[in-house]
Amino acid sequence: MIDTCSLVIRQSKNNTNTLYLPHSIVENLSGPIKPAVTIKLGPIMFDAEVSEIRTENYCTIETTHTAFPETIKLDSILLQYVEYHNLFSFGPFTAMIVLDTSLRSLHTFSKECVAWYKQQGGHFFIIPASSFLKGELEGYFYNEEENKWGLSSIITPDVFYNRIHSRKLEKHSSYKQALNYWKNKGVHIFNEFFLKKSEVYDLLAQENQLKAYLPETRTGLQELSSMVTKHKDIFIKEDQGSQGKKIIRMQQKENHYKIYQNSFHSKSPLTISSLQDANTQINTWCESGSYIIQETIPFCCFKDKQLDFRILCHLNKVHNWMIVSSVARIAADNQFVSNLDRGGEILKPLAVLSHLFSKQSGEKVFSVIKELALETARTLSESSSTVLAEVGIDIGIDKSGKPWIIEVNSKPSKQAYSEIKGVRPSVKALYEYSKNLWIERSTHL
């Protein structure tokens, strides 16, 4: 039995744990309630007496548990009664970890999550990295009336959705210690780390059915001379870069080299006469960090602008990967990457593909793009050492319509979907994923 209820949690005054159930809940049960039950809130479980109350229409938990020192009131929560465990489980509770509470491009997405969880039954809140690292149950609720986030004590969540946008923090020992701490508490954490471009390439290249869709890729700037001599046109990318930053394109012409870049204090493009001087310039720019070098695939353009496709994939409630959204990304004028952070725009994929090919051919190309994205997500989730439940996959197409894997992002931008009316698919996918985990953990103790 799964029902929806309002919930109040407060400290007990008589040193006992008690669950008060309204009559509307009790009458939906398959049989009489037992006097003693187990309560589950997130991963926290404790025994309690249970009593029916007819004068109120919300569930109340009075508890001595130290995890709930303050009164918590929640308007719309799912209540699952698991008869063979004699268990009342409340949830799902999902917390999104962020570097700081300014949220930036995640602000609209976060508000949508709050509203959707409330509508469907559940609770979504924000926890800053500072609280996550310290193991503190302190986070931010969204107050609709005041249109702002308010700091409060929180319930230990069923799921942590990691959106910390700092590779530096992820490498710190305190972050890894925090991961272990919360996992030991029973919290499910997904997308724990950014993916390295070299790691993604190595994992995908091991699969024959995917290797044919990968541009040749090598790790380290020592490969620059051989790669540009072989391919005449290459991309140099920071291995752990994101948002289209620190990307260099190098082309070998008849008697010079042309270099395009978007992150360093030099004009772009640069024209350099010798390979040695070009090598020196690039190594000067890239003196810190590791880089990969890829052959440039001659991708189709849209109205003379760079084009690629962002396919957002998410694990569904039966643990299969599904596509929740897809967009064509068109680069801004004078940009050689299509990232929205670099001024790109989004269009519907089929509209773009029908413009480039016929309508029927465009549909076939799009079908192959989607199959490739799903196979990429499946392969990475099975092969990677980190838990993945959401990935953004960037795919380009050449003039024959063949798709090529450009990049995979474990913390895909939410900006690309901000123009969709209503609740975006990734919000719904996150909710269904969290809800299913909550149900499974309540029924399979």
C-alpha positions in Angstrom: 0.0 0.0 0.0 1.3 3.4 -1.0 -0.6 6.5 0.0 0.0 10.3 0.2 0.0 12.2 3.4 1.2 15.3 5.3 3.8 14.5 8.0 4.8 16.1 11.2 7.9 14.9 13.1 8.6 16.2 16.6 10.4 15.2 19.7 8.6 13.0 22.1 7.7 14.3 25.6 7.2 10.9 27.2 10.4 9.1 26.1 8.6 6.8 23.6 8.3 6.6 19.8 4.8 6.9 18.6 3.2 7.0 15.1 -0.2 8.6 14.9 -2.1 7.7 11.8 -5.2 9.5 10.6 -8.4 7.4 10.0 -8.2 8.0 6.2 -4.8 6.1 6.2 -5.9 3.3 8.5 -9.0 2.5 6.5 -6.8 1.9 3.4 -4.8 -0.8 5.1 -5.5 -4.4 4.2 -6.0 -5.3 7.9 -6.0 -4.0 11.4 -2.8 -2.1 12.5 -0.5 -3.8 14.9 0.4 -2.0 18.2 4.1 -2.0 17.4 5.7 -1.2 14.0 8.9 -0.1 12.4 9.2 3.4 11.0 11.6 4.2 8.1 12.6 7.8 7.3 15.2 7.9 4.6 17.8 5.2 5.7 16.9 5.8 9.4 14.7 3.1 11.0 13.3 2.7 14.5 10.5 0.9 16.4 7.4 2.7 17.5 4.0 2.3 18.9 1.2 3.1 16.5 -2.2 4.7 17.2 -5.1 5.8 15.1 -6.2 9.4 15.5 -9.5 10.7 14.1 -9.2 14.4 14.9 -6.3 15.2 12.4 -5.7 14.5 8.8 -2.0 14.2 8.9 0.5 11.7 10.1 2.5 12.5 13.2 5.7 10.9 14.5 6.8 11.7 18.0 10.3 10.3 18.5 13.3 10.3 20.9 15.6 9.8 17.9 18.5 12.3 17.9 18.3 12.7 14.2 15.2 14.8 14.6 15.9 17.5 17.2 13.6 20.0 15.6 9.9 19.9 14.5 9.7 19.1 10.8 6.5 19.6 8.8 6.1 18.3 5.3 3.0 18.8 3.1 3.1 15.9 0.7 5.0 12.7 1.4 4.4 9.1 0.2 3.7 6.5 2.8 4.4 2.9 2.0 3.1 0.2 4.3 5.1 -3.1 3.9 2.9 -5.6 5.7 5.4 -8.5 5.9 8.0 -6.2 7.5 5.3 -4.4 9.6 7.0 -1.3 8.3 5.7 2.3 7.6 8.2 4.0 5.2 8.0 7.7 4.4 9.6 9.3 1.4 11.2 9.6 -1.1 13.7 12.2 0.2 16.2 13.5 -2.3 19.0 16.0 -1.6 21.0 17.7 -4.3 24.5 18.6 -3.3 25.8 21.9 -4.6 29.0 23.8 -4.2 27.1 26.8 -2.9 23.5 27.9 -2.5 23.6 30.6 -5.2 22.6 27.7 -7.5 23.3 29.7 -10.7 22.1 27.7 -13.7 20.5 25.1 -11.3 18.1 27.6 -9.8 15.1 27.0 -12.1 15.8 23.2 -12.2 15.8 23.1 -8.4 12.5 24.9 -8.1 11.0 22.5 -10.6 12.2 19.6 -8.5 10.6 21.0 -5.4 7.3 21.5 -7.1 7.3 18.1 -8.8 8.2 16.2 -5.7 5.5 18.0 -3.8 2.9 17.3 -6.5 3.8 13.6 -6.8 4.6 13.0 -3.1 8.1 13.3 -1.7 10.6 16.0 -0.7 13.5 17.6 -2.5 16.0 19.9 -0.8 19.4 21.4 -1.3 22.5 20.5 0.8 25.6 22.7 0.4 29.0 21.0 0.0 30.1 22.4 3.4 27.3 20.5 5.2 27.9 17.4 3.1 31.7 17.4 3.9 31.0 17.8 7.7 28.3 15.1 7.8 25.8 17.7 9.0 22.1 17.4 8.5 21.6 21.0 7.5 20.1 22.0 4.2 17.8 24.3 2.4 14.0 24.1 1.9 12.3 26.2 -0.7 9.6 28.5 0.6 7.1 29.2 -2.2 5.4 32.0 -0.4 8.7 33.9 0.2 10.2 32.7 -3.1 13.5 31.8 -1.4 15.5 29.0 0.1 15.5 28.8 3.9 18.1 27.0 6.0 16.8 24.2 8.3 17.5 20.8 9.7 16.8 18.1 7.2 15.9 14.4 7.1 18.8 12.1 6.1 17.9 11.5 2.4 17.3 8.3 0.5 19.3 9.7 -2.4 22.1 12.3 -2.9 22.2 13.8 -6.4 25.8 15.2 -6.8 26.0 18.5 -8.6 29.1 19.8 -7.0 30.8 21.6 -9.9 34.4 21.4 -8.6 36.9 18.9 -9.8 39.4 20.2 -7.2 37.0 19.5 -4.4 36.3 16.0 -5.7 40.0 15.2 -5.5 40.3 16.2 -1.9 40.5 13.6 0.8 37.6 15.3 2.8 35.3 14.7 -0.2 36.1 11.0 -0.4 35.8 10.6 3.4 32.3 12.3 3.2 31.2 9.9 0.5 32.1 6.9 2.7 30.5 8.5 5.7 27.1 9.0 4.0 27.2 5.6 2.2 27.8 4.0 5.6 24.7 5.8 6.8 22.8 4.1 4.0 22.4 7.0 1.6 22.5 6.2 -2.1 24.8 8.6 -4.0 25.1 8.8 -7.7 27.3 10.7 -10.2 29.9 11.0 -7.5 32.6 12.3 -9.8 33.3 14.1 -13.1 34.3 11.8 -15.9 37.8 12.2 -17.4 37.7 12.3 -21.2 40.6 9.8 -21.4 38.8 7.4 -19.1 35.6 7.6 -21.1 37.5 7.0 -24.3 39.4 4.0 -22.9 36.2 2.4 -21.5 34.2 2.9 -24.7 37.1 1.8 -27.0 37.1 -1.6 -25.4 33.7 -2.3 -27.0 33.9 -3.1 -30.7 30.4 -1.8 -31.4 31.4 1.6 -30.0 35.0 1.9 -31.1 33.9 2.6 -34.7 32.1 5.8 -33.5 35.1 7.3 -31.6 37.6 9.7 -33.2 41.2 8.6 -32.7 42.2 9.9 -29.3 45.6 10.0 -27.5 46.5 11.2 -24.1 49.3 13.7 -23.5 50.8 16.7 -25.4 53.7 14.6 -26.5 51.4 13.1 -29.1 50.7 16.5 -30.6 53.2 16.4 -33.5 52.4 12.9 -34.6 48.6 13.5 -34.5 48.6 16.7 -36.4 51.0 15.3 -39.0 48.7 12.3 -39.4 45.3 14.0 -39.4 46.1 17.6 -40.4 43.3 18.8 -38.2 43.1 18.0 -34.4 41.4 19.1 -31.2 43.4 19.5 -27.9 41.1 19.2 -24.9 41.8 19.4 -21.2 41.2 15.9 -19.8 39.0 17.2 -17.0 37.7 20.3 -18.7 34.0 21.3 -19.0 31.7 23.9 -20.4 33.7 24.1 -23.6 36.7 25.6 -21.8 40.4 25.0 -22.7 39.7 23.6 -26.1 42.2 24.2 -28.9 41.8 23.4 -32.6 45.0 23.0 -34.6 45.1 22.8 -38.5 48.1 22.1 -40.7 48.0 24.1 -43.8 50.4 24.1 -46.8 53.1 26.3 -45.2 51.7 27.2 -41.7 49.6 26.1 -38.8 46.3 27.7 -37.8 45.4 27.5 -34.1 41.9 28.4 -32.6 41.3 28.6 -28.9 38.7 30.1 -26.6 40.3 30.3 -23.1 43.7 31.9 -23.2 44.9 35.5 -23.5 45.8 35.4 -27.1 44.0 36.3 -30.3 42.2 33.5 -32.1 43.1 32.2 -34.6 46.8 32.4 -34.5 48.9 31.7 -37.6 52.3 30.0 -36.8 54.8 29.1 -39.5 56.5 26.0 -37.9 55.4 22.9 -36.0 58.0 23.5 -33.4 56.7 27.0 -32.6 53.1 25.8 -32.7 54.0 23.0 -30.3 55.8 25.5 -28.0 52.8 27.9 -28.0 50.3 25.1 -27.1 52.5 23.7 -24.4 52.7 27.2 -22.9 49.0 27.5 -22.7 48.6 24.0 -21.4 51.5 23.9 -18.9 49.1 22.8 -16.1 46.7 19.9 -16.3 46.6 16.9 -18.6 45.2 16.9 -22.1 43.9 14.6 -24.8 44.3 15.0 -28.5 41.7 13.9 -31.0 41.4 13.8 -34.7 38.9 16.3 -36.1 35.9 14.7 -37.7 34.4 16.9 -40.4 31.0 17.2 -38.8 28.0 18.6 -40.5 27.3 22.3 -39.9 23.9 24.0 -39.7 23.8 27.3 -41.6 27.6 27.4 -41.5 27.7 27.0 -37.7 29.1 24.1 -35.7 26.5 21.5 -34.8 26.2 18.7 -32.3 23.5 16.9 -30.4 23.1 16.6 -26.6 21.3 13.4 -25.6 20.4 13.2 -21.9 20.1 9.7 -20.6 18.8 8.6 -17.2 18.3 5.3 -15.4 14.6 4.5 -15.1 12.6 2.7 -12.5 13.6 -0.8 -13.8 17.3 0.1 -14.0 17.4 0.5 -17.7 18.8 3.5 -19.5 16.4 5.7 -21.3 16.6 9.0 -23.2 14.8 11.7 -21.4 15.6 14.7 -23.7 17.6 15.6 -26.8 18.5 18.9 -28.4 20.5 20.0 -31.4 23.1 22.6 -30.3 24.2 25.3 -32.7 27.4 27.2 -32.0 27.4 31.0 -31.8 29.1 33.1 -34.5 32.8 32.7 -34.6 32.8 29.8 -32.1 34.1 26.3 -32.8 32.3 24.7 -29.9 28.5 24.6 -29.5 28.2 24.8 -25.7 25.4 27.1 -24.5 28.0 28.6 -22.0 29.7 29.8 -25.2 26.6 31.5 -26.6 25.2 28.5 -28.5 21.5 27.9 -29.1 19.2 24.9 -29.1 16.9 23.5 -31.7 14.8 20.4 -32.2 17.0 17.5 -33.5 14.6 16.3 -36.2 14.1 19.8 -37.5 17.8 20.2 -38.0 18.3 16.7 -39.4 15.4 17.2 -41.9 17.1 20.4 -43.0 20.4 18.6 -43.6 19.0 15.4 -45.1 15.5 14.4 -46.2 12.8 13.9 -43.6 13.0 10.1 -43.9 16.8 10.1 -43.8 16.9 12.5 -40.9 14.6 10.2 -38.9 16.9 7.2 -39.6 20.0 9.3 -38.5 18.3 10.4 -35.3 17.3 6.8 -34.6 21.0 5.7 -34.8 22.1 8.7 -32.7 19.7 7.6 -29.9 20.8 4.0 -30.1 24.4 5.0 -29.9 23.7 7.3 -26.9 21.9 4.5 -25.0 24.7 2.0 -25.7 27.3 4.5 -24.5 25.4 5.1 -21.3 25.0 1.4 -20.7 28.7 0.7 -21.3 29.9 3.4 -19.1 27.6 2.6 -16.2 28.7 -1.1 -16.3 32.4 -0.4 -16.7 33.0 2.8 -14.7 34.0 2.6 -11.0 31.6 5.4 -10.1 27.8 5.1 -9.8 26.1 6.7 -12.8 22.4 7.4 -13.1 22.4 10.4 -15.4 24.7 11.3 -18.3 24.7 13.9 -21.1 26.2 12.5 -24.3 27.4 14.8 -27.1 27.3 13.4 -30.6 28.2 14.9 -33.9 27.4 13.6 -37.4 29.5 13.7 -40.6 28.1 14.3 -44.1 27.2 10.7 -44.6 25.0 10.9 -41.4 27.3 8.7 -39.4 27.2 9.7 -35.7 30.4 10.2 -33.7 30.8 10.3 -29.9 32.3 13.7 -28.9 32.0 13.7 -25.1 30.2 12.3 -22.1 29.3 14.5 -19.1 28.3 13.1 -15.7 27.0 16.5 -14.6 25.2 17.7 -17.7 24.1 21.3 -17.9 20.5 22.0 -17.1 20.6 25.2 -19.0 20.0 23.4 -22.3 16.5 22.5 -21.3 15.3 25.8 -19.7 13.1 26.7 -22.7 10.9 23.7 -22.4 7.4 24.5 -21.1 6.2 22.7 -18.0 8.3 20.3 -15.9 11.4 19.2 -17.8 11.8 15.4 -18.4 15.0 15.3 -16.3 13.1 16.4 -13.2 10.6 13.7 -13.7 13.4 11.1 -14.3 15.1 12.1 -11.1 11.9 11.7 -9.2 11.1 8.3 -10.6 14.6 7.1 -10.0 14.5 8.2 -6.4 11.0 6.9 -5.8 12.0 3.5 -7.1 15.0 3.3 -4.9 12.9 4.2 -1.9 10.3 1.5 -2.7 13.0 -1.1 -3.3 14.8 -0.3 -0.1 11.6 -0.5 1.9 10.5 -3.8 0.5 13.9 -5.5 0.4 15.4 -4.8 3.8 
